[in-house]
């Protein structure tokens, strides 16, 4: 009942992850305006055919061909994506005909997605890109099949455990960050066994990894002994996923290692967030854990099956209520994860990560 991400936006992000140089949106100039502008920060040139009222009646294939020619002249791209929109797809514009008519050196992927594509799930747009990429030999069919399976599982997670369950969910900005940070620090001082689980999605991992990028060894325990650092479980396998996604995992791991932050258990890649929690759940069940902190996509972890105090850190105000309904004791909401992480190759400050480090400083200054 409330707005959700569009298949068109998912198509744009997936083309970005394939390292497309140029994306042409075949539709009105305002379609997915914000997403297109944000992707410019990731080095992708996003163009539009700027369809207008007459084009909705008579078609705009000439505009598409002209835009494709200009894209080659201006940017000399290796990989171009042409993404359909509601306007062009409803009137039956033929993206492939334009590609065949305009011979350019780049590989050009036609992506016939629109706002209501398939069941209307945003993942439908990503799947359309992967199918086209496999057809044009940009990625192996086996990788496309694996990615599509992950996307379908992600949709299931959102529809059964996330904000796509059907009912209207009022935005909620979660628990007080200072209070939750103090709770974690107090548990560490008491010598409790804590696990941080990073189960993040794509580039948003740069934000959620900041929570791990905290030197908990600076905390002074109540007994004066050196504190035990929390264990870290993360979906940062740099050998899984599309090129840009693998690079994100590599960058985060390298930066954490440089800051002497050790990852204890890697549970998969950044595009495997619907299934990686199974390994985290097994670890938590088999160890005597006092507190688990899950960041990124915490609703993919079956917290209701675990007898442990829990904190979820999410990027969606509309996910706070579902996470508490699942059984999380505390929920913290980060804002603007996508806009903060587009275009970066380094861990970026998160509100909660900064709060953790601030509370540690306050404790040490007492």
Backbone torsions as a table, in degrees:
resi	resn	phi	psi	omega
1	UNK	NA	-14.4	177.4
2	UNK	-114.2	156.6	-176.1
3	UNK	-59.9	143.2	178.0
4	UNK	-132.5	168.2	-179.5
5	UNK	-57.9	148.5	-175.6
6	UNK	-92.7	149.0	171.8
7	UNK	-57.2	-30.0	178.9
8	UNK	-64.2	-47.2	179.2
9	UNK	-60.9	-40.5	178.8
10	UNK	-63.7	-36.6	175.9
11	UNK	-61.7	-43.4	-179.6
12	UNK	-62.4	-46.5	-178.7
13	UNK	-64.6	-38.1	-178.5
14	UNK	-70.0	-38.2	173.7
15	UNK	-61.7	-39.8	174.5
16	UNK	-57.3	-42.8	-178.5
17	UNK	-69.8	-20.7	173.7
18	UNK	-83.4	2.0	-177.3
19	UNK	65.5	38.4	173.3
20	UNK	-63.2	140.5	178.8
21	UNK	-83.1	-38.4	-177.0
22	UNK	-135.7	140.5	171.1
23	UNK	-123.6	129.4	176.4
24	UNK	-108.1	121.3	176.3
25	UNK	-94.6	118.2	-178.4
26	UNK	-91.9	89.4	-177.6
27	UNK	179.7	-169.2	178.2
28	UNK	-62.3	153.7	-174.5
29	UNK	-65.1	-20.0	-178.9
30	UNK	-90.8	-4.8	-175.7
31	UNK	-67.6	125.9	-179.6
32	UNK	51.1	39.6	-177.0
33	UNK	-54.9	-49.4	-174.8
34	UNK	-65.5	-43.0	179.7
35	UNK	-61.9	-44.3	179.5
36	UNK	-60.1	-42.9	179.6
37	UNK	-66.5	-40.0	179.2
38	UNK	-63.1	-39.1	-178.1
39	UNK	-67.7	-23.1	173.9
40	UNK	-59.2	-32.2	177.4
41	UNK	-68.9	-16.0	176.9
42	UNK	-97.0	9.3	176.3
43	UNK	87.7	7.3	178.8
44	UNK	-96.1	133.2	176.8
45	UNK	-89.3	116.8	-176.2
46	UNK	-108.7	119.9	-179.1
47	UNK	-115.5	163.9	177.6
48	UNK	-134.2	148.3	174.5
49	UNK	-83.0	-9.1	174.9
50	UNK	53.6	52.3	176.4
51	UNK	-58.7	142.2	178.6
52	UNK	-124.9	-175.5	-171.5
53	UNK	-54.9	-46.1	-179.3
54	UNK	-60.8	-33.5	-179.2
55	UNK	-68.1	-28.5	179.1
56	UNK	-67.8	-20.6	-179.0
57	UNK	-99.6	-47.1	-172.5
58	UNK	-100.9	-5.7	-179.2
59	UNK	90.5	163.0	-175.5
60	UNK	-138.7	34.1	-178.9
61	UNK	-62.7	-34.7	179.3
62	UNK	-65.4	-38.2	177.3
63	UNK	-63.6	-39.6	179.8
64	UNK	-65.2	-45.0	179.9
65	UNK	-62.4	-42.1	-179.6
66	UNK	-65.2	-40.9	179.1
67	UNK	-65.3	-38.2	178.0
68	UNK	-64.0	-41.4	177.5
69	UNK	-63.2	-44.2	179.9
70	UNK	-64.2	-36.2	179.3
71	UNK	-60.4	-41.7	178.9
72	UNK	-67.8	-43.6	-178.6
73	UNK	-63.3	-41.0	-174.1
74	UNK	-80.6	-36.5	-168.7
75	UNK	-121.6	-11.6	-178.5
76	UNK	46.3	55.9	-172.4
77	UNK	-76.4	159.4	171.7
78	UNK	-95.9	-33.8	-178.3
79	UNK	-135.6	126.2	179.7
80	UNK	-124.1	140.2	172.2
81	UNK	-115.3	133.4	172.3
82	UNK	-108.4	117.2	-174.5
83	UNK	-108.7	124.7	174.8
84	UNK	-70.9	159.6	176.1
85	UNK	-129.0	178.3	-179.5
86	UNK	-55.4	-45.2	-175.1
87	UNK	-63.1	-50.3	-174.6
88	UNK	-73.7	-33.9	-177.7
89	UNK	-77.4	-35.2	179.9
90	UNK	-65.7	-35.3	179.5
91	UNK	-87.9	0.5	172.1
92	UNK	80.9	33.2	176.9
93	UNK	-61.7	138.4	-176.9
94	UNK	-98.6	99.5	-178.3
95	UNK	-67.5	-37.9	-177.1
96	UNK	-66.4	-33.8	-179.8
97	UNK	-63.9	-38.4	178.3
98	UNK	-65.6	-40.8	179.6
99	UNK	-63.6	-42.8	-179.2
100	UNK	-69.1	-30.1	-178.5
101	UNK	-77.9	-34.1	-177.5
102	UNK	-104.5	103.0	-177.7
103	UNK	-84.7	110.3	175.1
104	UNK	-125.2	165.9	-174.7
105	UNK	-74.0	-25.9	-175.8
106	UNK	-71.9	155.7	166.4
107	UNK	-75.9	129.9	-178.4
108	UNK	-120.0	121.8	-178.4
109	UNK	-101.3	119.4	173.1
110	UNK	-82.4	132.1	-179.1
111	UNK	-128.4	102.2	-175.1
112	UNK	-90.0	71.6	177.4
113	UNK	-114.4	160.9	174.2
114	UNK	-156.0	179.3	-171.7
115	UNK	-60.5	-30.8	-179.8
116	UNK	-109.5	22.5	-175.1
117	UNK	-58.4	134.9	-178.7
118	UNK	59.8	-124.4	177.5
119	UNK	-88.5	3.5	-179.1
120	UNK	87.8	-0.6	178.7
121	UNK	-71.4	141.5	-178.7
122	UNK	-60.1	-30.8	-178.8
123	UNK	-64.5	-21.1	177.4
124	UNK	-60.6	-36.6	178.9
125	UNK	-67.5	-38.3	177.2
126	UNK	-66.9	-40.5	179.3
127	UNK	-62.1	-40.0	178.8
128	UNK	-60.3	-39.2	177.8
129	UNK	-65.7	-45.4	-178.1
130	UNK	-63.6	-40.0	178.7
131	UNK	-64.9	-40.6	178.0
132	UNK	-67.7	-40.7	-179.7
133	UNK	-63.2	-38.4	177.3
134	UNK	-69.3	-40.3	-179.9
135	UNK	-62.1	-34.8	-178.4
136	UNK	-98.0	14.6	174.6
137	UNK	61.9	29.6	174.4
138	UNK	-79.5	-35.8	174.1
139	UNK	-133.5	155.1	176.5
140	UNK	-64.7	150.5	178.6
141	UNK	-59.8	-35.7	-179.5
142	UNK	-61.8	-39.6	179.4
143	UNK	-70.5	-39.0	176.8
144	UNK	-60.6	-43.5	-179.8
145	UNK	-62.5	-41.8	179.9
146	UNK	-64.4	-45.4	179.7
147	UNK	-61.7	-42.9	-179.0
148	UNK	-63.6	-40.0	176.6
149	UNK	-59.9	-43.8	179.2
150	UNK	-62.6	-40.6	-179.1
151	UNK	-66.0	-38.8	177.5
152	UNK	-66.7	-37.7	176.5
153	UNK	-67.5	-36.7	177.8
154	UNK	-63.0	-41.2	177.4
155	UNK	-61.3	-41.5	179.1
156	UNK	-62.8	-41.4	178.1
157	UNK	-59.7	-46.3	-177.9
158	UNK	-66.3	-37.5	-176.4
159	UNK	-77.8	-23.2	-178.3
160	UNK	-105.5	-23.5	-173.1
161	UNK	-131.9	-11.8	-174.2
162	UNK	-110.6	-147.1	-172.9
163	UNK	-91.7	7.4	179.0
164	UNK	-104.8	26.9	-176.3
165	UNK	-75.6	-11.2	174.3
166	UNK	117.4	-42.0	-178.2
167	UNK	-81.2	159.0	175.0
168	UNK	-71.0	133.8	178.9
169	UNK	-119.0	119.7	179.5
170	UNK	-69.7	133.4	177.3
171	UNK	-58.7	140.4	-178.0
172	UNK	-141.8	129.5	-174.1
173	UNK	-94.7	15.0	167.8
174	UNK	78.1	-171.9	-177.0
175	UNK	-77.4	161.4	179.9
176	UNK	-63.3	124.4	-174.2
177	UNK	-65.7	-37.9	179.5
178	UNK	-64.0	-43.1	179.8
179	UNK	-61.8	-43.3	-178.3
180	UNK	-71.2	-37.7	177.0
181	UNK	-62.0	-42.6	178.9
182	UNK	-64.7	-35.2	177.0
183	UNK	-61.1	-46.0	-179.7
184	UNK	-64.1	-45.9	-178.9
185	UNK	-61.9	-40.1	-179.8
186	UNK	-64.5	-40.9	178.6
187	UNK	-62.8	-40.7	179.6
188	UNK	-65.2	-43.4	179.2
189	UNK	-61.4	-32.3	-179.8
190	UNK	-80.2	-4.5	179.4
191	UNK	82.3	17.9	179.2
192	UNK	-70.3	153.8	-179.4
193	UNK	-90.9	117.1	-174.2
194	UNK	-120.5	141.8	175.9
195	UNK	-122.7	128.5	170.6
196	UNK	-99.6	125.9	178.3
197	UNK	-112.7	115.1	172.7
198	UNK	-93.9	109.9	176.9
199	UNK	-124.1	72.5	-168.5
200	UNK	-101.5	166.4	-176.7
201	UNK	-118.1	122.0	173.0
202	UNK	49.0	-136.3	-172.5
203	UNK	-71.1	-15.9	178.3
204	UNK	-63.1	-15.9	176.7
205	UNK	-60.1	-27.6	178.1
206	UNK	-63.1	-30.3	178.0
207	UNK	-81.2	-49.6	-175.2
208	UNK	-71.4	-25.3	176.6
209	UNK	-67.9	-20.0	179.0
210	UNK	-61.7	-29.2	178.3
211	UNK	-64.8	-36.5	177.4
212	UNK	-72.9	-25.1	-173.5
213	UNK	-81.0	46.3	-177.2
214	UNK	-123.9	131.7	-178.5
215	UNK	-87.3	89.8	-178.5
216	UNK	-72.0	-14.2	178.9
217	UNK	-67.1	-13.4	177.6
218	UNK	-75.6	-12.6	-178.7
219	UNK	-72.2	137.0	175.4
220	UNK	-94.0	121.5	-178.6
221	UNK	-72.3	163.3	178.9
222	UNK	-62.1	-31.5	-178.4
223	UNK	-86.9	-9.7	-176.4
224	UNK	90.7	-8.8	178.2
225	UNK	-76.0	162.5	176.4
226	UNK	-67.5	135.7	-177.7
227	UNK	-77.1	158.1	175.9
228	UNK	-91.6	121.7	179.9
229	UNK	-64.3	145.5	175.0
230	UNK	-61.1	149.2	172.5
231	UNK	-74.8	148.4	-178.7
232	UNK	-122.5	124.5	174.0
233	UNK	-115.8	132.0	-174.5
234	UNK	-147.8	145.6	175.8
235	UNK	-91.2	68.0	-174.1
236	UNK	-121.5	40.4	175.5
237	UNK	-75.0	114.5	-175.1
238	UNK	-81.8	5.2	178.9
239	UNK	-104.6	7.9	-176.7
240	UNK	-124.5	132.3	172.7
241	UNK	114.2	178.7	176.8
242	UNK	-68.2	160.5	-171.9
243	UNK	-50.6	-48.3	-176.8
244	UNK	-66.9	-34.8	-178.9
245	UNK	-68.7	-43.1	176.5
246	UNK	-59.9	-37.3	-179.3
247	UNK	-66.8	-37.7	176.6
248	UNK	-58.8	-47.2	-179.1
249	UNK	-60.7	-43.9	179.4
250	UNK	-61.4	-45.5	-178.1
251	UNK	-61.9	-43.6	-177.6
252	UNK	-67.5	-45.7	179.0
253	UNK	-59.3	-44.4	-178.7
254	UNK	-62.0	-43.5	-179.3
255	UNK	-67.5	-40.8	177.8
256	UNK	-63.0	-42.7	178.7
257	UNK	-62.9	-39.0	178.7
258	UNK	-63.5	-30.2	178.2
259	UNK	-93.7	16.4	178.3
260	UNK	58.7	31.4	174.5
261	UNK	-97.3	118.8	-176.0
262	UNK	-97.5	132.8	172.4
263	UNK	-90.2	122.4	-174.8
264	UNK	-82.5	-28.1	-172.3
265	UNK	-154.1	115.7	176.4
266	UNK	-95.5	127.5	-170.1
267	UNK	-113.2	12.2	178.9
268	UNK	138.8	-169.5	-176.3
269	UNK	-96.5	170.3	-177.7
270	UNK	-66.7	-21.9	177.9
271	UNK	-92.3	3.9	-178.8
272	UNK	-104.2	18.4	-175.1
273	UNK	-57.6	-22.3	176.0
274	UNK	-70.9	-23.5	-174.7
275	UNK	-115.2	-21.0	-177.5
276	UNK	-60.0	-28.9	178.7
277	UNK	-59.9	-21.8	179.9
278	UNK	-59.7	-40.3	179.6
279	UNK	-70.0	-38.3	177.8
280	UNK	-64.3	-42.8	178.9
281	UNK	-60.6	-42.3	179.4
282	UNK	-61.5	-42.8	179.6
283	UNK	-62.1	-45.5	-177.6
284	UNK	-65.3	-40.5	179.1
285	UNK	-64.3	-33.9	-175.3
286	UNK	-90.2	2.0	179.6
287	UNK	-131.1	155.8	-177.1
288	UNK	-85.8	84.2	-174.9
289	UNK	-99.2	135.6	179.7
290	UNK	-93.8	-31.0	-177.0
291	UNK	-150.3	134.1	175.8
292	UNK	-120.4	132.9	179.6
293	UNK	-117.3	113.3	-174.4
294	UNK	-112.3	123.0	-177.3
295	UNK	-122.8	153.0	178.3
296	UNK	105.6	-94.0	176.7
297	UNK	-121.0	71.5	-174.2
298	UNK	-67.6	-22.5	-178.0
299	UNK	-72.8	-10.2	174.9
300	UNK	-77.6	-17.4	177.9
301	UNK	-89.3	133.9	-176.5
302	UNK	-83.5	75.2	-175.8
303	UNK	-64.1	-26.4	-178.6
304	UNK	-66.4	-16.5	179.6
305	UNK	-92.8	-0.7	-174.7
306	UNK	-113.6	133.4	178.3
307	UNK	-94.8	77.3	-175.2
308	UNK	-156.0	146.5	173.4
309	UNK	-66.2	142.7	-169.8
310	UNK	-142.4	148.6	175.5
311	UNK	-129.7	130.0	174.7
312	UNK	-108.4	138.3	176.3
313	UNK	-122.7	113.3	-172.0
314	UNK	-122.5	166.0	177.3
315	UNK	-106.1	11.6	-176.1
316	UNK	-126.9	115.4	175.7
317	UNK	-57.1	-25.6	178.4
318	UNK	-84.8	1.3	176.6
319	UNK	-99.4	-10.3	-176.8
320	UNK	-61.4	-50.2	-178.9
321	UNK	-63.2	-48.6	177.3
322	UNK	-58.6	-36.7	-179.7
323	UNK	-66.1	-39.8	177.6
324	UNK	-68.9	-35.2	177.2
325	UNK	-66.2	-31.6	177.9
326	UNK	-69.0	-26.7	179.0
327	UNK	129.6	0.3	176.7
328	UNK	-66.4	134.6	180.0
329	UNK	-73.1	-35.0	-177.2
330	UNK	-138.3	145.3	178.8
331	UNK	-135.7	129.1	177.5
332	UNK	-113.9	136.3	-179.4
333	UNK	-111.3	124.2	169.1
334	UNK	-93.2	151.8	-178.3
335	UNK	-116.5	148.7	171.9
336	UNK	59.1	41.5	-177.8
337	UNK	-60.3	-42.8	-177.6
338	UNK	-66.5	-47.5	-176.9
339	UNK	-67.2	-29.9	179.5
340	UNK	-75.0	-23.2	-172.1
341	UNK	-108.9	-12.0	177.7
342	UNK	-65.1	133.7	176.6
343	UNK	85.4	-1.2	-178.8
344	UNK	-100.0	158.2	170.4
345	UNK	-128.5	18.0	-179.5
346	UNK	-132.7	156.2	175.1
347	UNK	-60.7	133.5	-179.9
348	UNK	-109.8	151.5	-179.0
349	UNK	-62.2	131.2	172.1
350	UNK	-104.8	154.2	178.7
351	UNK	-60.2	-41.4	-177.0
352	UNK	-74.5	-37.6	176.7
353	UNK	-60.5	-43.1	178.5
354	UNK	-65.6	-35.9	178.8
355	UNK	-66.6	-41.8	176.7
356	UNK	-56.8	-47.4	-177.4
357	UNK	-68.0	-33.3	177.6
358	UNK	-67.2	-43.7	180.0
359	UNK	-64.7	-38.7	176.5
360	UNK	-60.0	-42.9	178.9
361	UNK	-64.1	-41.9	178.2
362	UNK	-60.3	-43.9	-178.5
363	UNK	-62.2	-40.4	-177.2
364	UNK	-75.3	-21.0	179.8
365	UNK	-85.5	-5.8	-179.1
366	UNK	-66.1	NA	NA
